[in-house]
Amino acid sequence: MRTVLTTSALALVLNLLATGAAWAQRTSSSFVQQFAGGTVLLANGDTIEGPLALHRNEDVILVTLSNNTVSTLSAVAVQSFAVKGERLDRNRNQYDDFYDARMGYYYGSPGFYNMTPRPRRTTPDTSLVRVFRVYRWNHDNDYSDFKSPAFFEQLSSGPTILLRRESLVQRPVSYGSPYGFGGYGGYGYPYGVPRTMGYYTEIKDNFYLGTPTGAVITLRNPKKDLLAAFRQQSKQIEKYAKENQLDYTNARELAFIVNYANSLQSQPRQ
């Protein structure tokens, strides 16, 4: 039996196919961050400095040296690097800053684990330093034993370190809601499917824990997985987060929680 599509149904199918293709193209776009200054500790122990571009999807950095040559380095050639002076892209969401300007430490450093974090600022202080370290990682493929070096941003102190990888995602803007997002059933759209009017850029945070042995623990559900990683201290951690109204999905606040958890592990048992 042959299926015949009406004109409106055919238009809907074509629109969905076009939207799907556009979505796939947008989610695969490269994510590059530019920094005015960077210091890189290489795997062989040498150090190089200069303006730095971080290609997140590829785990590659490009460093412009003093002689105007560019050194291209993959994660396998790097131990760690520090950057400052991010050249912000005004078309993207602004980043949080994870350092306390009072002392230049990470948010949630041991001296501040019992203090409430400062309110999030709209624009980060680009003079503050962000640190990235290299860990061998299975790229969130739990069924594979293959691990390769990758860059992770350090958001807390140790010995267990809160890590982050940012990814750039473009989400569709649809007609139908007061804000232009996710509207359904708009007038003139068959079967209640809205027309995609454009896209907005969002930076997604993916959190991990770096253990003292160099292992990487994925925090897919930050609260559940963090408490599982600190099982013996889980009740104290939950109490601390609740009393300070800390959000496990907020990077700044999660850094406080991780450092508090570390402080519990360093305390002698009663």
Helices and strands as residue ranges (DSSP letters): H 7-27, E 32-42, E 47-49, E 52-55, E 60-64, E 70-74, G 75-77, E 78-86, E 99-100, E 105-106, G 110-112, E 130-137, E 148-154, E 161-174, G 190-192, E 196-210, E 216-218, H 222-229, G 231-233, H 234-243, H 251-266
